[in-house]
Amino acid sequence: MMQKLSGWDDTIVAIATPHGPGAIGVIRLSGSKAISIVNTLFPSKNLEQQPTHTLHVGGIKEDGKLVDEVVVGLFKNPKSYTGEDVVEISCHGSAFVLQQVMQACMRKGARLARAGEFTQRAFLNGKLDLTQAEAVADLIASNTTASQQAALHNIRGGFSNILKKLREELLQFSALIELELDFSQEDVEFADRTRLYELVNNAGKVTDDLLQSFQLGNVIKNGVSVAIVGKPNAGKSTLLNTLLNENRAIVSDIAGTTRDTIEEVLNIDGILFRLIDTAGIREHSNDVIELIGIEKSYEKITASDEVLYIFDVNTETPGELQAAAALIAEKNKHCILVGNKADILGTAAASTKFAGAPVLFISAKEKEHIHLLKQQLVNNIIKEKVHTENTVVTNARHYEALQQVQQSLTAIKNGMDNHLPGDLLALDIRMCLHYISEITGDITNENVLDLIFGQFCIGK
């Protein structure tokens, strides 16, 4: 458990439910005076004499005036979310009523909680490590099944357990090597170098797997940007509308209708895809506005995670398709070739016309084979890894620290290869332990904590 920072021995209060009217609103207090403060406002029962994890119905009164009929939940330390005494007051969901109850608590001695302060106190009291605390924020922000499951996995300690095991093994070897330094005159070895070498190799593989998972983690957390590109009238806007199942983009037979990019979000199998409908790409245009849109289309091709090149199978030639695919490949290697309007030419004829090219034939207007396109989008990005139970790194801070861990492990291995003395080897191991501890929060500082927990909502 970390030593508690200064200024964390008071009692805090905040509204823990979203802003706006609702059936129920919850006010949360945490701290040594949480129960006594609420007790002065709750004449229905003496809360200080009630057991933990119990609910109590009654009225909140201030100066003899009834503020609201509520349900009070008691969670006594250390068996609470924060490790302190916690009281949750379930009020009617009026914003005015919630403010009245919260202000009454503040007049009795509580102060308004800072952003993320409840979870920060849970961390400081050893209820969570830092990776688990950050996963709480990820769970609150999750908007897909994949992001929800990744956050829950880390809250349960999936990532922490990997780091904990690695840290404990390295600590054992570090202690043995440093013990050798006390007997340097006897020239003895307490640490089995062969076992240490195996440990470093295994740790390097684990770290590398975690680093490799960050690409998938970024997809889970932030979604996948997909640029829909092609010539004018290829059916880009129609495809966007079909994927979204709504008329989001203007569709017409006039070339160049889409002048600017249009962005929408689509959830496919628990993954967010940020679809970007771009201006039609053509070589010659006298319209200045359209030319700007075309330039933006090229920018989106480069910046996107995936590109859908959609073309009209009735008018496009195999040579034009090959040239377009080569142009896109220069800017982005992840491209799906989509042959649209295949209902007119016929899928069999279109397949013959573009034989040899990896084309997925659809009809955006008639909604033919759209499910196959969605499936290919998902498979290209996640390759069926998103639903595994493996730990996935979704946090950039963790990724940067893991890079340092990997470099430290390499230094340890090189040191053993070069038969470095124990004091230098111990230094490399301590450095590796330092970076692992930065991830879990065993080593940190107040500024880092403020940066991390400042991104939380107030009531969490």
Secondary structure as UniProt FT lines:
FT   TURN            6..7
FT   STRAND          12..15
FT   STRAND          22..30
FT   TURN            32..33
FT   HELIX           34..41
FT   TURN            43..44
FT   HELIX           47..49
FT   STRAND          54..62
FT   TURN            63..64
FT   STRAND          65..75
FT   TURN            77..78
FT   STRAND          86..93
FT   HELIX           95..107
FT   TURN            108..109
FT   STRAND          111..112
FT   TURN            115..116
FT   HELIX           117..124
FT   TURN            125..126
FT   HELIX           130..141
FT   HELIX           145..155
FT   TURN            156..157
FT   HELIX           158..182
FT   HELIX           184..186
FT   HELIX           193..222
FT   STRAND          224..229
FT   TURN            232..233
FT   HELIX           236..244
FT   TURN            255..256
FT   STRAND          262..268
FT   TURN            269..270
FT   STRAND          271..277
FT   HELIX           288..303
FT   STRAND          306..312
FT   TURN            313..315
FT   HELIX           318..331
FT   STRAND          335..340
FT   HELIX           342..345
FT   HELIX           347..353
FT   TURN            354..356
FT   STRAND          359..361
FT   TURN            364..367
FT   HELIX           370..382
FT   TURN            383..384
FT   TURN            386..387
FT   HELIX           396..417
FT   TURN            418..419
FT   HELIX           422..440
FT   HELIX           446..453
FT   TURN            454..455
FT   TURN            458..459
//
